[in-house]
Amino acid sequence: MTVKLHKIFAVLTILFAAAVMPVFAQTERQFSSAEPRPEAANRRTALICLEQGKDAKALGHWVDVYEKSSLGVAYDAHIPDLWLLRAESAAELNRPKVEIISYVEQALSNRGWIQNGIDAARLLYADLLSDTCEWKKSLAVLDSEPKLMSNDADFVRAKDYYRSGNLAPARTIVRNAKTLYPDDGRFQLLFLQRERNNTGSREVAAYAASLLKTHTLWSGEYPEILVQGAHYSSSDEERIRLLKAYAAQGLSDELHTVLSLRYDIISENTAFEYMVGFAEKGLMYDHLREFVSLLKTPEVKTKVKEWLGAFAGVLIFDTNHDGIADLSAEYKRGRASFIRYDANQDGLSSWQAFCDFGVPFSLTLPEKEITLDYGIYPSLSTLTDSKHGIVYELTADSAMWTPLNIVLAPFENLGIKFFIPSPKGNISLPKENVILAFASSMKRATSERTNGTVRFSLLDGVPQTAVYYQDDVPYAYGFFENGRLQFRSVDIDDDGFYELTEVYDFSVSKVNRFMSAAGQQKLCEDLFGSKDVLAGTYCTQMIHDSNKDGRPDSFIEFLGNGERIVSWDIDPEPDGLWDIRSIIKGDSQIDQFIHPVTKEEITIMNKNGRPVSIVSPLGMQPIIQDEFFANLYWIEQPQKYEISQQVMNYFNLSPSQGVSILDIIDGKRLLVVHIGDYYFGEIFDGGKVVTETE
């Protein structure tokens, strides 16, 4: 390599180093800094979802928009743009309004818009509130500062005023819209829809007449104006022209059919055929009623009567007359089989009724998660509260409640009895104390056992007895006095024998001596299915019949403040008196037994949880731990391995608590006692050989 080439190479090397060093320095700084926090990574992912969702929105791919926005809020729930995008897509996909409202509220509760979309969120929110009967709240959203001013905002305002019955401001907005938004036909269509019953008003008639003169400005985009306008025209010729213009576009609906029949454009028979077709997807009851009222031909009346007598379809009702359907009824054989009512039109049913030939036999309140079953309607037989896991069985013909009436439709001209549902207004479910007063029993879930339930028998709302079930198999019975649990009989091992008796007391002032707050809640959940029911209940005694001979042989008495006495009556013929007992106070324990021969009371003294001596009328005697078996102790003198082994073998065969005298090797007798986890032995030379065990 020449000198010149060496110089060139050297210069290039320096230049390369100069160019690369900043890059390496930057890389070094990046790697030396702390790793990015998960929140930052999640936000970046959420922003990517936002961009992808916006791209899908531009293409009208609303399913993709919903999926991307849902994924985005899962990564970062604090980006309002994502919540708005999710709400918009949910609206396009006709998801329940209650769901969409929750998304918009999330958008409005967060700050930090990526793009200034808060006005769009407010507008969508106001529109949803208007559709769900929150008209005043909707207006407040629109009119709060900064006040929303646009054709869309004014259209929602007009709907709010019309739906709330405030006609003057609604009419003002519609009139002004003709000048402010001359190309927006929604206002004119809204006027025609909402003022149909006010044609006697001069103001309404005058504006409708001027509107019909210029309807072509909007009827191309909103052909419904043609049908609605026909009702306002004072000229039969104009009415016919409007209705035919609508039909010429290949359009037909129930209102057009009814008006075409009214003005003799179509025959009754043709109108009937149309109505039958509409009923397959759902027929507005108001239009059906108007259609029936127009019938005059006996032949067609007979057809309609037969059709309604066997009607199989869906009737749709707008019970609050706000322009949105809120009740639907499915019919079979001319009677309602299923009725659904959504009072605030948010997509979540207020109630649903299942009917047998038009008569409700079961009714659900989805929002409250309550099911009502009827005996002879409207007499309730059961009320099921799924949210709280409670079933009330009600005394026959005592509780009468229904949120609807079944009334006759005004089809007298057909000579038919056709029934329709009519929801009652402002009716609420009876309160729990009222339900209890009518209940003969109450069943609810408990936490004591897996799949556990308890069924209380009630008198005037007060529990009398209780049966406890696991998988619908009874395992315990409870008995009450003055509404308070006195005792329970419990089958511990599910063999059908109720060997355990639990005795209870009730005192709000004393219960804290017996149980912690958490323990009280757990006991009430186990016994009564709720921590708030009969709080103050505590157990004072447990009585156990371990050998299931019908005679109790072990007892636990709870004295409060952590003190309890555990005792055993091990006589072959139990006399109700203790033979062995343990007195437990916190961490200390005193064990006692009755000597089987001398009948003297013997006390075993413990220290740090382990036995150290015994006390008898003879005084204190030391005890010594066996060399071979850790839980075996000898009074004064330990024994050799063979004797220890024989003692342990005996208790392995008969592990119950007890006092026994054994014949053992070398002609010796041995007094042995089993208390808790410990065994005590002493060589014994006198008295008759006896064996007593639990």
SULFEN-V347156 format. One record per pair of residues at least 6 apart in sequence whose C-alpha atoms are under 8 Angstrom apart, sorted by the first residue. I is the first residue (numbers start at 1). J is the second residue. Records with the same first field share a line. If there is no record, write none. Layout:
I->J + J
This chain:
39->76
42->75 + 76
43->75 + 76
45->72 + 75
46->71 + 72 + 73 + 74 + 75 + 76
47->72
48->72
49->68 + 69 + 71 + 72
50->68 + 69 + 72 + 81 + 82
52->65 + 68
53->64 + 65 + 66 + 68 + 69 + 85
54->65 + 85
56->62 + 64 + 65
57->65
62->89 + 92 + 93
63->89 + 93
65->85 + 86 + 89
66->85 + 86 + 89 + 90
69->82 + 83 + 85 + 86
70->82 + 86
72->82
73->79 + 82 + 83
78->110 + 111
79->107 + 110 + 111 + 112 + 113 + 114
80->106 + 107 + 108 + 109 + 110 + 111 + 112 + 113 + 114
81->107 + 113 + 114 + 115 + 117
82->107
83->103 + 104 + 106 + 107
84->103 + 104 + 107 + 117 + 121
86->103
87->100 + 101 + 103 + 104
88->100
90->100
91->97 + 100
95->347
96->346 + 347 + 348
97->128 + 132 + 345 + 346 + 347
98->346 + 347 + 348
101->125 + 128
104->121 + 124 + 125
105->125
107->121
108->118 + 121 + 122
119->148
122->141 + 142
123->141 + 142 + 148 + 152 + 153
125->138 + 141
126->137 + 138 + 139 + 141 + 142 + 156
127->138 + 156
129->135 + 137 + 138
130->138 + 156 + 159 + 160
131->324 + 345 + 346
132->344 + 345 + 346
133->163 + 344 + 345
135->160 + 161 + 163 + 164
136->160
138->157 + 160
139->157 + 160
142->148 + 153 + 157
151->177 + 181 + 184
154->173
155->173 + 186 + 187
157->170
158->169 + 170 + 171 + 173 + 174 + 187
159->170 + 190
161->167 + 169 + 170
162->170 + 194 + 322
163->321 + 322
171->191
174->187 + 188 + 191
177->184 + 187
178->187 + 188
183->217 + 218
184->218
185->217 + 218 + 219 + 221 + 222
186->222
188->211 + 225
189->222 + 224 + 225 + 228
192->208 + 225 + 228 + 229
193->228
195->204
196->231 + 232
198->204
199->205 + 232
205->232
208->229 + 232
209->232 + 233
212->229 + 233
215->225 + 226
218->225
219->225 + 226
223->246
224->246
226->242 + 243 + 245 + 246
227->242 + 243 + 246 + 255 + 256
229->239 + 242
230->238 + 239 + 240 + 242 + 243 + 259
231->239 + 259
233->239
236->263
239->263
240->260 + 263 + 265
243->256 + 259 + 260
246->252
253->278
254->274 + 275 + 278 + 283 + 284 + 287
255->287
257->271 + 274 + 275
258->271 + 287 + 290 + 291
260->266
261->267 + 268 + 271 + 294
262->294
268->295 + 297 + 300
269->300
272->300 + 304
275->283 + 288
279->313 + 314 + 315
280->313 + 314
281->313 + 314
282->313 + 314 + 315 + 316
283->314 + 315 + 316
284->315 + 316 + 317
285->315 + 316 + 317
286->317
289->409 + 410 + 411
292->411 + 413 + 414
293->411 + 413
295->301
301->414
302->414
304->414
305->414 + 415 + 416
308->334 + 418
309->333 + 334 + 416 + 418
310->332 + 333 + 334 + 335
311->331 + 332 + 333 + 334 + 335
312->330 + 331 + 332 + 333 + 334
313->330 + 331 + 332
314->328 + 329 + 330 + 331
315->328 + 329 + 330 + 331
316->325 + 326 + 327 + 328 + 329
317->325 + 326 + 327 + 328
318->324 + 325 + 326 + 327
319->325 + 326 + 327 + 423
320->326
324->345
325->345
326->341 + 342 + 343 + 344 + 345
327->339 + 340 + 341 + 342
328->339 + 340 + 341
329->336 + 337 + 338 + 339 + 340 + 421
330->336 + 337 + 338 + 339
331->337 + 338
332->357
333->357
334->418
335->357 + 358 + 418 + 419
336->355 + 356 + 357 + 358 + 359 + 419 + 420
337->354 + 355 + 356 + 357 + 358
338->352 + 353 + 354 + 355
339->352 + 353 + 354 + 355 + 421
340->349 + 350 + 351 + 352 + 353
341->349 + 350 + 351 + 352 + 423
342->348 + 349 + 350 + 351
343->349 + 350
348->366 + 367
349->365 + 366 + 367
350->365 + 366 + 367
351->363 + 364 + 365 + 366
352->363 + 364 + 365 + 366
353->360 + 361 + 362 + 363 + 364
354->360 + 361 + 362 + 363
355->361 + 362
358->419
359->377
360->374 + 377
361->373 + 374 + 375 + 377
362->371 + 372 + 373 + 374
363->371 + 372 + 373
364->370 + 371 + 372
365->371
368->385 + 387
369->385 + 386 + 387
370->383 + 384 + 385 + 386 + 387
371->383 + 384 + 385 + 386
372->380 + 381 + 382 + 383 + 384
373->380 + 381 + 382 + 383
374->380 + 381 + 382
375->381 + 396 + 397
376->397
378->400 + 401 + 402
379->396 + 397 + 398 + 399 + 400 + 401
380->394 + 396 + 397 + 398 + 399 + 400 + 401
381->393 + 394 + 395 + 396
382->391 + 392 + 393 + 394
383->391 + 392 + 393 + 394
384->390 + 391 + 392
385->391
388->444
389->444 + 445
390->442 + 443 + 444 + 445
391->442 + 443 + 444
392->435 + 436 + 439 + 440 + 441 + 442 + 443
393->439 + 440 + 441 + 442
394->435 + 438 + 439 + 440 + 441
395->438 + 439 + 440
398->438
399->435 + 438
401->429
403->423 + 424 + 427
404->421 + 422 + 423 + 424
405->421 + 422 + 423 + 424
406->419 + 420 + 421 + 422
407->419 + 420 + 421 + 422
408->417 + 418 + 419 + 420
409->417 + 418 + 419 + 420
411->417 + 418
433->461
436->458 + 460 + 461 + 462
437->459 + 460 + 461
438->460 + 461
439->458 + 459 + 460 + 461
440->457 + 458 + 459 + 461
441->455 + 456 + 457 + 458
442->455 + 456 + 457 + 458
443->453 + 454 + 455 + 456
444->453 + 454 + 455 + 528 + 529
445->451 + 452 + 453 + 454 + 529
446->452 + 453 + 454 + 525 + 526 + 527 + 528 + 529 + 530
447->525 + 526 + 529
448->525 + 526 + 527
449->470 + 526
450->470
451->470 + 471
452->468 + 469 + 470 + 471 + 472
453->468 + 469 + 470 + 472 + 529
454->466 + 467 + 468 + 469 + 527 + 528 + 529
455->466 + 467 + 468
456->463 + 464 + 465 + 466 + 467
457->463 + 464 + 465 + 466
458->464 + 465
462->482 + 483
463->480 + 483 + 484
464->479 + 480 + 481 + 482 + 483
465->477 + 478 + 479 + 480
466->477 + 478 + 479
467->474 + 475 + 476 + 477 + 478
468->474 + 475 + 476 + 477 + 478
469->475 + 476
475->490 + 491 + 492 + 494 + 496 + 498
476->488 + 489 + 490 + 491 + 498
477->488 + 489 + 490
478->485 + 486 + 487 + 488 + 489
479->485 + 486 + 487 + 488
480->486 + 487
484->505 + 506 + 534
485->504 + 505 + 506 + 537
486->503 + 504 + 505
487->501 + 502 + 503 + 504
488->501 + 502 + 503
489->498 + 499 + 500 + 501 + 502
490->498 + 499 + 500 + 501 + 502
491->497 + 498 + 499 + 500
492->498 + 499 + 500
497->548
499->544 + 545 + 546 + 548
500->542 + 543 + 544 + 545
501->542 + 543 + 544
502->539 + 540 + 541 + 542 + 543
503->539 + 540 + 541 + 542
504->537 + 538 + 539 + 540 + 541
505->537 + 538 + 539 + 540
506->536 + 537 + 538
507->536 + 537
508->535 + 536 + 537
509->536
510->536
511->520 + 536 + 537 + 538
513->560 + 561 + 562
514->538 + 558 + 559 + 560 + 561 + 562
515->538
520->531 + 535 + 536 + 537 + 538
521->530 + 531 + 532 + 535
522->531
523->531 + 538
524->530 + 531 + 532 + 533 + 534 + 535 + 537
525->531
528->534
539->558
540->557 + 558 + 559
541->555 + 556 + 557 + 558
542->555 + 556 + 557
543->552 + 553 + 554 + 555 + 556
544->552 + 553 + 554 + 555
545->551 + 552 + 553 + 554
546->552 + 553 + 554
551->574
552->569 + 574
553->568 + 569 + 570 + 574 + 576 + 694
554->566 + 567 + 568 + 569
555->565 + 566 + 567 + 568
556->564 + 565 + 566 + 567
557->564 + 565 + 566
558->564 + 565
559->565
562->584 + 585 + 586
563->583 + 584 + 585 + 586
564->583 + 584 + 585
565->581 + 582 + 583 + 584
566->581 + 582 + 583 + 584
567->578 + 579 + 580 + 581 + 582
568->578 + 579 + 580 + 581 + 657 + 658 + 694
569->575 + 576 + 577 + 578 + 579 + 580 + 694
570->578 + 579 + 580 + 658 + 692 + 693 + 694
571->579 + 692 + 693 + 694
572->692 + 693
579->593 + 594
580->591 + 592 + 593 + 594 + 658 + 675
581->591 + 592 + 593 + 675
582->589 + 590 + 591 + 592
583->589 + 590 + 591
584->590
587->609
588->606 + 607 + 608 + 609
589->605 + 606 + 609
590->603 + 604 + 605 + 606
591->603 + 604 + 605 + 675
592->601 + 602 + 603 + 604
593->601 + 602 + 603 + 659
594->600 + 601 + 602
595->601 + 602 + 659
596->659 + 660 + 690
597->687 + 688
600->616 + 617
601->616 + 617
602->614 + 615 + 616 + 617
603->614 + 615 + 616
604->611 + 612 + 613 + 614 + 615
605->611 + 612 + 613 + 614 + 615
606->612 + 613
611->623
612->622 + 623 + 624
613->620 + 621 + 622 + 623 + 635
614->620 + 621 + 622 + 623 + 635
615->621
621->635 + 636
622->635 + 636
623->633 + 634 + 635 + 636 + 637
624->633 + 634 + 635 + 636 + 637 + 638
625->631 + 632 + 633 + 634 + 638
626->632 + 633 + 634 + 638 + 639 + 644
628->641 + 644
629->644
631->677 + 678 + 679
632->644 + 678 + 679 + 680 + 681
633->678 + 679 + 680 + 681
634->680 + 681 + 682
635->680 + 681 + 682
636->682
637->682
643->664 + 665
646->664
647->672
656->674 + 693 + 694
657->673 + 674 + 675 + 676 + 693 + 694
658->673 + 674 + 675 + 692 + 693 + 694
659->671 + 672 + 673 + 674 + 691 + 692 + 693
660->671 + 672 + 673 + 690 + 691 + 692 + 693
661->669 + 670 + 671 + 672 + 689 + 690 + 691 + 692
662->669 + 670 + 671 + 672 + 689 + 690 + 691
663->669 + 670 + 689
664->670
668->683 + 684 + 685
669->683 + 684 + 685
670->681 + 682 + 683 + 684
671->681 + 682 + 683 + 684
672->679 + 680 + 681 + 682
673->679 + 680 + 681
674->680
